[in-house]
Structure formats: structure tokens, C-alpha cells
Amino acid sequence: MSNIPETGRTQRVRIRLVVIQVLVFSLLLTLGGRLWYLQIRNGQEYTDEAKNNHVQQVVQPAVRGAILDARGVPLADNETRLVVSASRTELLKMKDDGVGVLTRLADVLDMKAKDVQDKIRLCDSKTPQPCWNGSPYQPIPVTDEATTQQALQIRERAEDFPGITAEPTAVRRYAAPGKAKTSQVLGYLSPVTDEEITKARDSESPYLRSDQVGRSGLERTYDKELRGKAGVTRYEVDNLGRVIGQAENDRAEPGASVVTSIDARVQAVAEYELAQAMKTVRQETDKITGRKYEADSGAVVVLESKTGRVVSMASQPDYDPNAWVGGISGKEYAKLTSKKSNYPLLNRGIQGQAPAGSIFKVVSASAAVRGGHRFNDLYECSSSYSLGNQTFANFESQGHGPITLGDALKYSCNTVFYRLGHDEWVRDGGIKPKKDAKNWFYRTARDFGLGAETGIDLPNEVKGRIPDREWKQNFWKANKDAWCKEGKRGGTYVQQIAYESCLEGNQLKAYDSINYAIGQGDVLVTPIQMATAYAAISNGGTIHAPSVGKAVISNDGKDVRVIKPEVTGKLPVDAQTVKDLDKGLRSVVEPGGTAAWRFGGWPQDKIPMRAKTGTAQVYGKQTTAWFATYTDDFTIVMTISQGGTGSGAAGPAVRKIYDALYGLDAEGNQDLKRALLPAPQKTLPKVQPDGSINAPKVKPYDPRPAKPEGPPVEPEAQLPVQPAGQPGLTGSPSSRRQP
């Protein structure tokens, strides 16, 4: 039988069996290799992941560190509130998913049952606020405003409220010591977003879903230090989410405290006097427009002259940062971000921009010296200066004859600086600049720190603007198409501006440099920039990056990190020129100076005062008031938008801030017992052995009656005289453009 040949059919069957065997063997080999990879090669990794799938985290938020003033007074800290929370894990074990418990809870809290249920639902893309964006395994806050009686009812009737807790919890508080809100400097908190969690996942300080993070001000700058480290308790749960045991527990670490250079007492004075100055000037009539001054916003900055540390920074309009605590309402948020309220979230100390007016003349005087002009040479202070058919005038067309640059500061003589600005423009080549053009007036402004961030430790600082040739070219490129489309020769005022800008908006013309020399035209500065510049003149020429943070102190008080002032440069003139500027600014408050009427009785022999007044014009608005001052210790700059003249609007308020600092009465007599800060605070608050800081009490500011002032006559810089029959300001339309 074995010798009988195989048929074709039998051969095909055997081939098929071999193929099947190979396939089966291959599949078994592949399966075995995969099992080896999963169980041996990466077995531990997948085992750990499997375990994690059955572990859920409950976060205990860390107590946020305090923000303190220079003496240890809390500007932002935490207060204990009774927080009622609900556990979804416990409620979902009930037959009705906890609806009955939540209904009873709503009755106790005087809330609607639906509002309570909405509070503990989980957030997703389709669920509107209110909802819970944190872990479903941790207690969800229902309210942080429970009364003691409500908390007692919940705890005494625990059987009626399973899964409900009422516990004292630390909640952020903005204390406003002495009524000093310090709103924009402190900033505010809000819940972390999913995007932020993802972005910070691999950083040294990752976010947890329960975290509140700083959104502006110091809360944002020092968020990492203030936030601390949240505690995490890990629970083992079954596939239904029921807790079956505790895995491990990481304790929370409280955040550090940030000590600032702010003095709460001075801050209260600055806030009050700024607001009062704006209220007062709103009662006065603008002689140019015939309307009451609007005084729609303002800012004041107080610096330590020798270090650049911020003693006070106030901005109007302001707001109560406590509005953000516990979640801000839609109505309140709309109010804080609306045009009608004039955007109180803006910190106008570092974000408010306006032409500098005559306080810019210290820059122009320095530029003239760099260009080869001698400070004490004589320069003609005529009543007006002509350029073609345009007339550029002094205040009330008053002339003083040949004077030095120091006297030009004293009298705020426009025409001296018009000539200097024009001469330098011609020397640089005019409309067709030389290849080696020095551009001293523009270079000097940048060397003073203008047109750039000062480096202050607050977020969202703006740069301002120095309109040099490069800026003119870039601005023209960005706007040329729109100007050419809108412009019309011989059309309306706006159309004529657009027409000229379309053709030659990239050219730095003579009237640009003339206006620029007195801080007008397209120049924009911020109060912090000008305060930094004047502080540098005060201290002999050193430019500092302004700073608010002074030290970071750990929760236990054992670790203290001092934040030292940072030197960012030197004034671009020699020591003698700095002394000459100082002497000229001192004469401004002496008889004949533009600020003398605001400093009658000032003890100039004991506390030398220097100042510069400024009034800046912006097309379509009332004049903006500037007042820049300094002593050996402090520099104060105040500005009020649409507030009139510098010394007229801001002068009284600045004088009162100095009076409070040094303890002076209206006649200039000093009482050190009443002085809030006769010298800058050098030491840090004393830390107790337990890490606590004992803070002195701050009394609300009580303003003294003001001394009767003299007549409001101020020979202060204004823009040129208006040509007959032409709307707007003097000069070519391009020179008046204020984007």
C-alpha cells in the first residue's frame, strides 16, 4: 500500500495543513512575544498604571502666603470663614443621589435647591457656571459665607446631612489697612485653567486643579512663592468609585510671605489725595473748552530716590480686590472691564500713557548738553518762535530774554527748547538725515529709560513711545494704506491729517522735533518711567529698576530672601550736568518758579525740594496735568488725565503727601511724631520664633485743613498759539496726531 502513488488531491490537502501549521505557529509566537513584552519587559510599568487607575487624589489647598507692607502690615492675607462643602462620593451612594440632603441644606443656607445642586455638578464643555472644576473626590464648596448658627445646625444634625461638612477654612482677604486698597498693585486671584495645568505639568511648580493663581499685580509676579504646596491624600477606590482604603498622604506646605516696600500709611494718603485732587478739579472750568474738567483718570508714584523702591503707587479709578474672592459675579466683572467705568483694573502707574509735557524738559536739556550746548550759556527765551507760517508760543506769550537752561526749567520756557530742538534737527540733516546723524534728543530719551520697560516687578508694564526716525518709518508702514484710503486734500481736519500722513508720514519734520522738545507730539510716557528718571537725577545719576517686592520670608520665618534693588544704567550726562539739572529743578519751587505758589512755607533749608510742572495737550481732549518732584529721600510723580495744569491740579495733592511723609504743617513746621516716613524704611519686619510677624496698627488717614493758596497763576508750558480759522492745535496736522 505504501508504494501506491499519492493523488493530486491528497497533495493539496497536505500543503494546506502545512500552511495552517505555519500560521498557527506564527500566531502563537507573536502572542508569546507580546505577553513577554507586557508581563516581563514592561510588566512593572503597566502594573503601576493599573494601580493608579484605582487611586484617586483629594487635594488640601495650601494656605497662601501673605503680602505685607514694609513694616509687616498685611495688605493681602487670609481670613477664616465657615465653608460648607459637599462630598459627591457620599451623595452618589444614596438612592436619590443626595437630592434630599441638598434640598435640606439649601433650606438651612437660605439658598435655592437648584443653586446648591448646580454648585456641586462637574464642569464640562456643555455645563455653564456655576459648576465644580476640581476633583470629584474632594469636598466641593457650596458657600464660604455660612454663619455660625448655620454651621452648628449642620454639625448638630449630622444624620440629616450625610456627606456635608461645615469647617473653618482660610480664604483670601485684601485687608485695606488704613483704607489703603492698593488694588492694582496687589492684583487678584482666580481658578487655574486646564491650559495652565497642562503647560506647567513638567515645571518645578505644577498646578493642581484646585489652585487659585495670581492674575495681575504682586499676586501674579510672586505667585510661585505665595502659593505654597498643596497637600494630597490618595484613596484606593473600586471600579464603582467607592473608597476602600487610604494609600498615602502628602502634607500641605503653606506659602511664603512677600514683604513689599509699600508703606500702607503713605499708600492711604496717596490714594486719598489723588482721588480728592480729581474731585476738586472737576469743579473747575477749563478756560479752553468752557467745560468742567473731566479728570477721568490719574496716578501717583512715590519712590525711594536712592533705591527705586516703590513706597506707594495709586491709580484712579480703583476697585475693591475682594470682589474676586470666592468667584466674581458677571455683573461685577462687567463693571470692572467696561468703558463706562474707565477700566479700573488698569494700573495707570505703569500702564497709563500720555505726552509728558514740560516735565520732559530735563531730557531735552540733557540732550542739548550732549549736543555741545553749555548748560549755563544764555539762550533766548522769546515770547514766541516762528517756523514758516506757524507760531509756537510761551505760556501767555511771556518772554524772559536771555536765560540759562536752569532758568528755562525754572520758568518752563518753551521757546528755548523749540530752538534747541530745531537746531539739532537741522544739524542732523532735517528731512534727509545724515548718515552720521547724532539724534541727541531721541537717543537721550532712550538713555533716560523712556520708550522701554523700567523692569518693575509688576506684570503688563507698557513701554511708552519715543517717536524717533525709526518709529516714524515703522508707524508709516503700518498705517499708510488706511491713511491713503481715508485721506482727502482740502477735506475735513481728520481727512487732511490722513492725506498728509499718507504722503509723508514717515518723515521726521521740523515741527515734530520742535513739539518733541517740550514733551509733545507723538511722545508717550508712563508715571513710573518719569519717576524713575527724576529719582536718578535725585541720587546723582543712577537708574534703578523700580521694585515693589523687598523680601520673601518662608512660613516658618527661617528662610529670608532679600530682593535687592537692581541698577539698570546711568544717566547719559556727566556729574556736573546732573548737579546743574538739580539746581534748575530746585529753582522751580523758589520765588519766580512755576511751582513756587504750591510750596509756600516749605522748609527749603532743611528738606530741599525740587520740582517740574507739566501740562500736556492731546488732540480732542482736555490737558493732562503732570507734576514731578523729589527730595533727597523720595521722588513723587502725579498725573491727572484731562485735569488742567500740573501745579494747578496735582500740586496741592503732592504737597500734602510730602507733608504727611515728613510731618509738616501748612507753614512748614516739622513734627517728627506726626511724620509717617521721614526717611526710607531700611529694616525688614521682625519675625517671631514661630514664624509670625507682629504688625503695627494703621490708622485711617485724616487730612488736615489745607492752607489757603495764592492765585492760580502758573507760567507753565503750553502748546503753540492757535492760528486763526484752523481747528485743533497749532502746527501741521501730522504733528498733532495722537493715535
Order of alpha helices (4+ residues) and beta strands (2+ residues): alpha-alpha-beta-beta-beta-alpha-alpha-alpha-beta-alpha-beta-alpha-beta-alpha-beta-alpha-alpha-beta-beta-beta-alpha-beta-beta-alpha-alpha-alpha-beta-beta-beta-beta-alpha-alpha-alpha-alpha-alpha-alpha-alpha-beta-beta-beta-beta-alpha-beta-beta-beta-alpha
